[in-house]
Amino acid sequence: MGKVIFDHSGEEREVLDGDLIAPICEESGVPFACTEGVCGTCVIEVVEGMEQLSAFTQEEEDFLGDQGKERLACQCRLKSGVIKIRF
């Protein structure tokens, strides 16, 4: 079991290892539109724990380009551990 911490509120949500983070992100206020990685509405900044997320998808590479601190919440799976995000 892993955890997502929302930087703006301090809210902490548990996520099963290997699950998408999209559902809890949406419940916590991250805006979503297409959920397919092409619109960019759900861009988040990973403040801590980038290594705890799944590898960048092709959709993320196409939309975001550089693999910096930004990810698309609809494309990320939490491998394990804790991440802190900002949106």
N, C-alpha and C positions, 0 to 999 in steps of 0.2 A: 504494500500500500504506500502510495506517495502522497505528496501534498503540494497544492498550489497556493501561494500567498499573493494577495493582491496589494501592491505597494500603496495605492492611494487610500485604502481603507483599513489595511491590516487584517482583513478577512482571510481566513485559512479554510481551504476546502480539500477534502481527501479525494484521491483518485486511485483506482485500481491500476497496478502496474500494467502497462501496455494499452491503456484506454486513451481515447481521444480526450483532449482537454476542452474541446468546444462546448459541450453541454454546460459544464460549470462556469466557463467563461461567459457564456450567454446569460446564464442566471445571475451572474455578478455584474452585468452591465456592458460587456464588450459587445459592440454592434456587429450584427451579421447580416449578410444579404444572400449571396449565391451559395455559400458553403462548399464551393468547388475549387477554391484557390485562384480564381481569376479576377474577382472584383476588388480585392484588397481592403474591403471594409473592416475586416477583423484583424488588422495589423496590431501586434502587441510588441512591446519591448521587453526582452528578457533581462532583468536586472541581475539575477543570480541563477545559476544552475543550468545554463545552456546545454551542458554535457548530459543532463538528465533527460533531454528530449530526443525524439527520433531524428534521424537524418533529414536534412532539407529535402523536400520533394521537388520534382521538376517544376511544378506549378509555382512553388516559392522561388526557385531560382529564376524562373521567367519573370515573375512579378517584381521581386525584391532586388534581383541582381546580386550584388555583394552580400556575402553571408556574414553580416555583422551581428548586431544585437536584435534585429527585428525578425519576427516570424509571423506567419499567418496562423491564427488560433485554430482555424478549421482544418489545418493540415498536421498539427502536432499531436504526437502521442507521448505520454510521460512514461519513460522507461522504468524509473524508480526514483526514490529520493524526493528532494524538495526543490521547487523553483519559485522564484519571485518575479512577478510580471507587473508591467505598467501599461496602461492604455489611455 
